[in-house]
Amino acid sequence: MHHHLMRAPKSLRELLERRSGQVQQGIAWPRDRWDHAFPAQSVFSALPPTLDRERVRRACAKAGASEDAATDGFLATMAWGYGNVGYGAWRVAQAFKDRDPGRKLLDVVVALRSAGPQAAYRLMAGPSRLHRIGPAFGTKFLYFADSRRHNRRALILDRLVAEWLRLNTTFRVNPVPWAPSRYDAYLDQMHEWAEDLEVEPDAVELAIFQEMSESGQWAPK
């Protein structure tokens, strides 16, 4: 049965036209802080001085292979996500004081690649939860580690995206608590709009992110 496709709002259509073809800039990150917080991790030495989405995706390519590989991918994602925010490394180090962080992250990637993003989100919200890691950073890891084999792509859901949606559409989602049913609804909505606009779902998320980050550390240099 063919579902009725919900048309993308005019605000989103205009946004994508304006942002078409733009690439998100790489961001500098404080390598020394991450090295200090994670002295045993070699992943940082392999990363360039500025991180962009493509480089982080490559760092997550083998994240399903082992606990170490999952940890490396996650740490690369966190370095990108926090950018030049100084306390990022400390906060993630606190999260890694949980029991079996590598096992939890590997379980998430295995679920992501076998059952899709909704199942992986549920795991990250529950049994594989890492203390101090909320959906804004958890969904970044899902996005970069996704194999893209399922009919739903993992997409980043953070404060910037939620705020743009609140200001410009009728769709509402709170990005702060782990809320699997709302993440499901968010993915459904973004995929539906992407289908209507004939773009990839993550192109919609990226356009929104860029629009909302015109000021601050992600602003184009």
N, C-alpha and C positions, 0 to 999 in steps of 0.2 A: 504494500500500500504506500502510495506516495504521500509524504507529509506535506502540509502546506508550509512553504518556505517563508519564514518571517523576513520581510525586507529590512535591509540595514538602514538605520536612521540617516537622514540627510547629513547630520553632523559628522557621522563616521565616513560617509561617502566623500565628503569634502576634505576631511582629514587625510584620507588615503591618497586622494588626488594631489594634495599639497606635499605629502611626504613621499610620494612614489620615487623609488630608486635611491632613497637616502640610506646610507649605511651608518649604524651606530658607531661612533668613535671608540677606539680602544681607551682604556683608562689606566692611569698609573696606580701602582699599589705598593705599600710599604714592605718590600721583601724582607728587610731586617726584622720587622716585628713578627712576621709569620715564621721565619727561621728560628727566632728566639722562643716563640710559643710552641713550636713543633720541631725541636732539634733533630729528631730521628727521621723526619720526612724529607726525602730527596725530591719530591714532586716540585718544590718551588724552584730548585736550581734549573729545572728544564723549562720554566716559564719565562717569556720575554718581559721586559720592563713595563710594557703596557699590554693589557689583556683585552681582547675583543671576543665577541660571541663565538666566532669560528674557532678560535684557539681553545676556548673553554670546552666547546663541543668535542674537539679532538682529545682533550685531556680526559673526557668522560667516555670515549669510544669503547674502551675495554673494561668499563666499570663493573660489568657483570661477571668478570673472570675470577675474581678473588676478593677477599676482604681488603687486602692492601690496595687493589686497583679501585675498588669502590671508594675507599678512603681518599686516595689520590684525586679522583674525580671530584669528590665532594669538596675537598680543600681548595682545589683550583676554582670551583664554582664560588666558594665563599670569598676567596681573594678578589675575584671579579665583582661579586655582589657588594662587598663592603667598599671596594675601591680604595680611595685615600682616607676613609674613616679609620682613625687610629685604633679604636677599641675593638675592631672586628676580630683580630687574631686572638685577643684575650677572651672574648666572649665564646668563640668557637672552641678554644682550649677548655673552657669550663664545661661546655657541652660534652667534650670527649672524656670527662671524668665519669660519665655514665658507664654502666656495665656494657661491655661488648659493642662499642660504637661501630666497629668495622663490620661485625656480623649483622647489625641492624641495617646498616647502609646497603650491604650486599643483598639482604633480603628484599629491600625496597626496589633495587635495580632488577632483581630476578622477577619480582611481581610486575614491575613496570613493563618488562620486555615480554613476559609470558601472558599477562592478563590485562595490561593497559594501565593508563594513568589513574583512572578512578580507584582501581584496586591498590595501586602503589600509594596513593594519597591516604587511603584508609589505613594502610599499614603504618605510614609515617605519623598519622594522627593517633595511632594506638600502640600496638606492640613494639614498633620500631621507632617510637618517639625518642628524640634526643632533647634533653633539658635545654632550654634557652633557644632552641631553633623553632621558629614559628613558620606559618605558611609562606610568608613573603620570601624566606630563604629556602624553605623546603621545596617550594614549587620551582624555584630556579634550578635546583638539582634535578628534579623530575624533567624539566624542560631539556636540559643539556644531555641527560642520560637516556632520553627516549629513543627507542629504535625506529619510531615512526611507522611501525608495521600495523598499527591498529586504526580503527575508524575514528578514534579520538586521539588527538595529539595532546601531550602535556603542555600546558601554557603557564607562564609566570602570572601569579596573582599577588600583587603587592599594593601598597597604599596608593601609589601613583595611578595605577590602572583603575582601581576601585573608585578613586576620586573623580577621574575623568568620566567614567561611566555614570556616576551619580550626577555630575554637572550637565552631561550632554545626552543622556538616554534615560529611559524609564527603568533600566535594569539596575538593581541594587545588590551589592554583595559586601559584607564586612570582611576585610582581609586579615583581621587580627586573630580571631580564634580558629582553631582547626575545626572545620565544618564540612564534612564530606558531601552532604547533599547540596550545599551551596556551590562547592567546587564543581560538582556534576553539572549544576545549572549553568554555571559560568562557562564551562567547556561547551555545553550544548549551544548556548547563545552565541559564543564567539565563532564556533564552527558554522552555525547557520548563517551568520552575517558574512563570513568569509566565502561561503558557497554563493551567496547572493552577489557579492562583490567580485567573485571569480579570482580570489587571491588565496594564498596559503593562510591558515589560521594564525600562525605566528607573525605574519606580516601585519595583521590587525593589532596584535598586542604590541609589536615594536613601534608602530606608528603612534599609538596612544602613549607609550612610554616616552618616546622622543618629544612629543608635544608637551608632556607634563614636566619634562626635565630640562626645559630651556634655560632655567637658572640652576645653580648648584653644580656639583662636581661632574655631572654628565653633560653639561652644556657644551655644544660644539665649540672647539677652540678656534 
